[in-house]
Amino acid sequence: MSVRDAIVSRAVPGEPAPRKARLAGLLDTSVGRNLGLVGVLAVLCVIGVSTADTFATTANLLIIMTSASIIGVLTVGVTMVIIGGGIDLSVGKVMALASVWSTTVATQSYGPVVMILCALAVGAGAGLVNGLLIAYGRIVPFIVTLAMLISAQGLAEQISGKRSQIVTDPTIAAIASTRLLGIPLLVYLFALVVVIGWVVLNRTTFGRRTFAIGGNPEAARLAGLDVRRHTVLLYVVSGLCCGIAAIMITSLTTTGSSTHGTLYELDAIAAVIIGGTLLSGGRGTLVGSILGVLVFTTITNLFVLNNLASEVQNIAKGAIIVAAVLFQSRAQRTTP
Amino acid sequence: MTSPETASPEAAASSRAPLLRMRGIVKQFPGVRALDGVDLDVAAGEVHCLLGQNGAGKSTLIKVLAGAHRPDAGEIEWDGRVVAFGSPHAADQAGIATIHQELDLVPGLSVAENVVLGHEPARLGFTRPAGAEHIARALLARLGHPEIPPGREVGRLPAAGQQVVSLARALSRNARLIVMDEPSAVLDSEEVDNLFRVVRELTEAGVAVVYISHRLEEIRRIGDRVTVLKDGRTVARNLPARATPTAEVIRLMTGRAVEYALPPRGPRPSGDVVLEVAGLGRRGEFADVSFTVKAGEIVGLAGLVGSGRSEILETVYGARRASAGTVRVRGRALRPASVPAAVRAGLGLCPEERKSQGLLLAEPVYRNVSLPVLGRFARAGFVKADAERASVRAATEALDVRPADPARPVRTLSGGNQQKVVLARWLLTGCSVLLLDEPTRGVDVGARGEIYALVRRLAEQGVAVVLVSSDVPEVLGLADRVLVLRDGRVVHEAPGGELDEARVLDLVMEGSRDERA
């Protein structure tokens, strides 16, 4: 629908749009950009199949999906915050803090339900602090969430004494090992969070207001929206995603650790960017971000399968971010 | 510059070669011809005043002169040679400096750094801060402000101080022509005296000054000749600044080439008081503003830019926090500084800057219209798209928004239709008080008529309307009652039919700051 709009509105009546312009017009729309990412993903798969025999096996594809799931959940929250005109640098370490807090001896003694609730509460609480400082303290999001990143790291180290806390509860460990129809439960969880995130962004008043506030906060305010309250809620949502991701990573590694999630925030933000979401807010798609996560995870997988060093891997990721953004801004420039 | 010039351009040209000659300048913007044949002659060593109402084309003309806009037609002769300034840099090189109304200083840099910005004293590529400070200190002393520290961050100076820095910057360029766009708007009378002393020094040294101000008494004090613009055309040029009577100047500025179709006025509204503003004030912006608006009544606020019009409207709406006074809607006090509370109480605002304050430009029409009342189309937070679209369509059709497709991005619509989108929003909420700030700015003549008819129709349906506009005939023609503002205070109040344009202009322009003290 938006593809059709974009093409129709740009075409000069009675004169067929030149092919290049039509292509650029297509790439300018969110669906078009997502198609571009699907193309990149397909190319990566072709490379995978031709360089590693094991790439196309079910086991390997499940590995890709599982490793995408944790950053993927964080990315859902980060996407919403960025569309709402903010940024959240703290997600990786808030996740680590939630994993540590929910796996202390004391918390574990209350059983799995309390552990899960604890992780969610710690995540949401950190998000609440972020949101309040940004919306009511009027500090820029970059600084607030950077400070949260550092202090969450410190708090996680203090609580854990820098040691990995082993999870003794079998229910928590079972979350990662359970499979339904051959697919790990973590992947279902990831999919569920994505679906909920998509519905919230695209079908609810909350999502609509998120786009409005990110696109033009002053206009949103003068239209009577409570911009500050909404901003707080956005960071709480991002924090909740951290809590969910914390449960997943705790279960997968059967440990709570302050070293979890190091630099995950950068991967999440990079995925949002190559997914075509504007860093300035107001425009973006969750599907694009998730495709971005999958592209990154697939690259990592390709490097592992081919026994290449992770240093090269990071260089490749950096190049992909730049290429994706160059490509997108080029497409926008050709269709003013 | 003692003998006032005659009105004849030939005489002016023969007595002194003009430094600047502009002929037949035309500048077309999408949907509006901002300049439609402007002539301007400025001689070295004179203060040439440019007069005209808002929208007459003064700002566009200065931008053409400063190289920020390229004219579509016409000729600029500078120092005897035909020139085309392709960029602000080119104009700067030629010796034309402009002090814009919205000061173009870098707030994070120091006073000295701002003064020398773009031509910093340097040796081997290294800047010499001491040299910059020296230059700045000398210029500030010359401007009568030796107390401004050259090392102070510009953003921390008061508005008047920034104005002085801006002036120092223009002086540091050794410009041969300095354009001053309402330089006195933020200065108090003593600072205005200082400014005038510097202007006289400059003109004695042969520098030409183009001076824009709405304060006629200033023009008499400092000006040599006057050029009057109206509707993008020069209607009189090279009038003697001191000898031309006020009535003559106002006559030249008023009267319109295009008559707008203003709907006929109905009987005087007699509904209940809906909006009650009492003693409203905001420090540094406006003070002691009180008025009431009845259901079905249109109250107009007339005044110059900077008179506090928009600030009053935004404070009533809760978008700014009042430092004094109350706002009541149907007798109940509004929660201060809360737009959501104002909207719930039935207020709606069409803001002054439609694009930056009113609209989500990249989003479709329907999302812009439904924004304040999205909750009405939602169940448990889920938007019912069909209900939303149907209601929005009804509202946009009632206003005849064209094109009629509510899925179109707002940015593809014309100015008039964008304004209708903002209006449709408040039509949809069913608001009882509508605050309109410059509802027809950037709107073509046809759509203006429609917006006037719509505002009148809403009033007839019992909506209380407060209208702010730079366009005096618009306020007089639409409003049942007009409040005239000057320097943040109500100076006059009268039924719309009992005022004329010349009287309003006289009220808003003649006042000097001293009068208030």
Contacts between the chains, C-beta under 8 A, distances in Angstrom:
chain1	res1	chain2	res2	distance
A	1	B	407	7.9
A	5	B	407	6.4
A	5	B	408	7.7
A	9	B	408	7.0
A	9	B	409	7.6
A	9	B	412	6.3
A	203	B	382	5.6
A	203	B	383	6.2
A	204	B	378	7.2
A	204	B	381	4.5
A	204	B	382	5.5
A	204	B	383	6.3
A	205	B	374	4.6
A	205	B	375	5.8
A	205	B	378	4.8
A	205	B	381	5.6
A	205	B	382	7.9
A	205	B	383	5.8
A	206	B	381	6.1
A	208	B	367	6.7
A	208	B	371	7.9
A	208	B	374	5.7
A	208	B	383	6.3
A	209	B	371	8.0
A	209	B	374	7.0
A	211	B	360	7.6
A	211	B	363	6.9
A	211	B	367	7.8
A	212	B	360	5.6
A	212	B	363	7.4
A	212	B	367	7.5
A	212	B	371	5.9
A	215	B	360	4.7
A	215	B	361	7.9
A	215	B	362	6.2
A	215	B	363	6.4
A	216	B	356	7.3
A	216	B	359	7.1
A	216	B	360	5.2
A	216	B	361	7.4
A	218	B	356	6.4
A	218	B	357	5.2
A	219	B	351	7.9
A	219	B	356	7.4
A	219	B	357	5.7
A	219	B	358	5.6
A	219	B	359	5.8
A	219	B	360	6.0
A	220	B	360	7.6
A	220	B	371	7.2
A	221	B	319	6.9
A	221	B	339	5.9
A	222	B	317	7.5
A	222	B	319	6.0
A	222	B	339	6.5
A	222	B	349	5.8
A	222	B	351	5.4
A	222	B	357	5.6
A	222	B	358	6.9
A	223	B	343	7.7
A	223	B	371	4.4
A	223	B	372	4.7
A	223	B	425	6.8
A	224	B	339	5.3
A	224	B	340	5.2
A	224	B	342	7.3
A	224	B	343	3.2
A	224	B	344	7.7
A	224	B	371	7.9
A	224	B	372	4.4
A	225	B	339	8.0
A	225	B	340	7.2
A	225	B	371	7.0
A	225	B	372	7.4
A	226	B	340	5.0
A	282	B	360	7.3
A	282	B	362	6.7
A	283	B	362	6.3
